[in-house]
Amino acid sequence: MRSEDEIREQYDFLAEQLDSDEMDHERVRMMFTHYKRALGWVLEEEHI
């Protein structure tokens, strides 16, 4: 089970990345990887 702090950390990372002026293809790909991981944690919590 993931903690709320871990999910918050992922959310904060994504928000910071989205605000970056250096958003390129690789950063977008990396951002979505983190986004999917964070969503997975939330869904995992709901199904337990």
C-alpha positions in Angstrom: 0.0 0.0 0.0 1.3 3.5 -0.9 1.2 6.4 1.5 -0.4 9.7 0.9 3.0 11.3 1.1 4.2 9.2 -1.8 1.2 10.1 -3.9 1.6 13.8 -3.0 5.3 13.7 -4.0 4.4 12.3 -7.4 1.7 15.0 -7.8 4.1 17.8 -6.9 6.7 16.4 -9.3 4.2 16.4 -12.2 3.0 19.9 -11.4 6.6 21.1 -11.4 7.3 19.4 -14.7 4.2 20.8 -16.4 5.3 24.3 -15.4 8.8 23.8 -16.9 9.7 25.7 -20.1 12.0 22.9 -21.0 9.2 20.4 -21.7 10.4 18.2 -24.6 9.4 14.7 -25.8 11.5 12.9 -23.3 10.2 14.9 -20.4 6.6 14.4 -21.5 7.2 10.7 -21.7 8.8 10.7 -18.2 5.9 12.8 -16.8 3.3 10.3 -18.1 5.3 7.4 -16.6 5.1 9.2 -13.2 1.4 10.1 -13.7 0.5 6.4 -14.5 2.4 5.3 -11.4 0.6 7.8 -9.2 -2.8 6.8 -10.7 -1.9 3.1 -10.1 -1.2 3.9 -6.4 -4.6 5.6 -6.0 -6.5 2.8 -7.8 -4.6 0.2 -5.7 -5.7 2.0 -2.5 -9.4 2.0 -3.7 -9.5 -1.7 -4.4 -7.9 -2.9 -1.2 
